[in-house]
């Protein structure tokens, strides 16, 4: 985090809170996005691979399949998340990695950079722990989806007096276009080999939307700040409004920036 005063609730706190629901309710979407990054990496000869910002380890199977000879290490700032990952795992701040120099043949950062207060510092740390010619694959978002369902949710949160959540996408402005990602990678001493953009649909029905928003991320944390006795009524009001929407208003269509680079 930046600044002299830490917020009362951090991104790490938010992810720790939803760790139990993460794989069940968001895993399929994130696994598909992570696999898009892993599939384009040549990891056949890799011996050590770091999944940085691994969360609960959703990318582990894809990484082990792509790098059958490698030890895959999961690292995340949230102890609650990484505790649920299998295999070697460590709690580590991406801005100051808990590894020596040139320890890894490859690093995966699947949609992590936009959460970081100092993405350039994190990328310099990635370069430090990569071996010569080591590979990095990173995913970021080009836009934040602005769907009508989320606007309704936010309106109702504000009307209920829900406390604001922590800044959640501190690195978004530095990583939300291919040109910005390329510039950031270059400044960190990494050579970009390829950048692709992909539009990814995330359609939800009303109950799926409510489940995610009440349990996950900053929106779930804000919901938890509503008095327990008022939560049922809140959900009923939101549900009634959502049921009037078209399916497109519940589809969080996102544009992903997928980047492959080399030390």
C-alpha positions, 0 to 999 in steps of 0.5 A, spaced: 500 500 500 502 507 499 501 513 503 503 513 511 496 510 513 494 503 512 487 503 510 483 499 516 481 493 511 486 491 505 486 487 499 489 481 502 484 482 508 478 481 502 481 475 499 482 472 505 475 473 507 473 470 501 478 464 500 473 459 502 468 461 496 473 463 491 475 456 487 467 454 488 464 460 485 470 464 481 474 458 479 472 456 472 473 463 470 480 464 473 482 457 471 480 458 463 484 465 463 490 462 467 490 457 462 490 461 456 497 464 459 500 458 461 498 454 454 503 459 450 509 458 455 514 453 453 515 450 460 517 443 457 525 444 460 523 448 466 525 446 473 522 451 478 516 455 476 513 461 480 505 462 480 505 469 483 499 471 486 497 464 486 491 465 490 488 458 492 492 454 486 487 454 481 493 454 476 497 449 479 494 443 474 495 447 468 502 449 470 504 442 472 502 439 465 506 444 462 512 443 466 512 436 468 519 436 470 518 442 474 517 444 482 511 449 482 511 454 487 505 458 489 506 465 492 500 469 495 500 475 499 494 472 503 495 467 507 488 464 507 488 464 500 495 460 499 494 455 505 488 452 500 493 451 495 497 444 494 504 443 493 510 448 495 507 454 497 509 461 501 506 467 503 510 473 500 509 480 498 509 481 490 513 487 492 519 484 496 519 476 494 521 471 499 526 468 494 533 469 492 536 471 485 535 467 479 531 461 482 526 460 477 525 458 470 518 461 469 513 466 473 506 466 472 502 472 474 495 471 472 491 477 473 495 480 479 498 486 477 492 491 477 491 489 484 498 492 486 500 498 489 507 498 485 507 494 479 513 496 477 517 494 483 513 487 483 516 486 476 523 488 477 522 483 483 520 478 478 526 479 473 530 479 479 528 472 481 528 469 474 534 466 471 537 468 464 532 468 459 527 466 464 519 467 462 514 471 465 506 470 463 502 476 465 494 477 465 491 484 466 485 487 464 484 493 459 477 495 462 473 494 468 466 492 466 460 496 467 454 492 467 447 495 469 447 489 475 453 492 478 450 499 478 444 496 481 448 493 486 452 499 488 446 503 488 443 499 493 449 498 497 450 506 498 442 506 500 444 501 505 450 505 508 455 500 507 462 502 509 466 503 503 471 498 501 479 498 500 482 501 494 482 494 490 485 495 483 491 500 485 495 498 479 490 498 474 491 505 471 499 503 469 496 496 466 490 497 463 492 497 455 497 494 451 502 500 450 502 501 458 504 494 459 509 494 454 512 500 457 512 497 464 515 491 462 521 495 459 522 499 465 523 493 469 528 490 464 523 485 461 523 484 453 516 483 451 515 477 446 507 477 445 501 481 447 494 479 445 487 482 447 481 477 448 474 479 450 472 474 455 464 473 457 462 472 464 454 471 463 451 470 470 444 469 472 440 473 478 442 468 483 449 467 481 450 474 481 447 475 488 452 469 490 458 472 488 457 479 490 455 477 497 461 472 498 466 475 494 471 481 493 470 488 495 463 487 494 462 481 498 466 485 504 461 491 503 455 487 504 458 484 510 458 491 513 450 491 513 447 489 519 445 482 519 438 483 520 438 488 514 441 483 509 435 479 507 431 485 505 437 488 502 438 482 497 430 481 496 430 489 494 436 487 489 433 481 486 427 484 485 431 489 481 435 484 477 429 480 475 427 486 470 434 486 467 436 483 460 441 477 460 446 482 457 446 486 463 448 480 467 454 479 463 461 482 465 464 482 459 471 483 460 477 485 455 484 481 458 491 483 456 495 477 455 503 478 455 509 474 455 516 476 456 523 474 457 528 476 462 
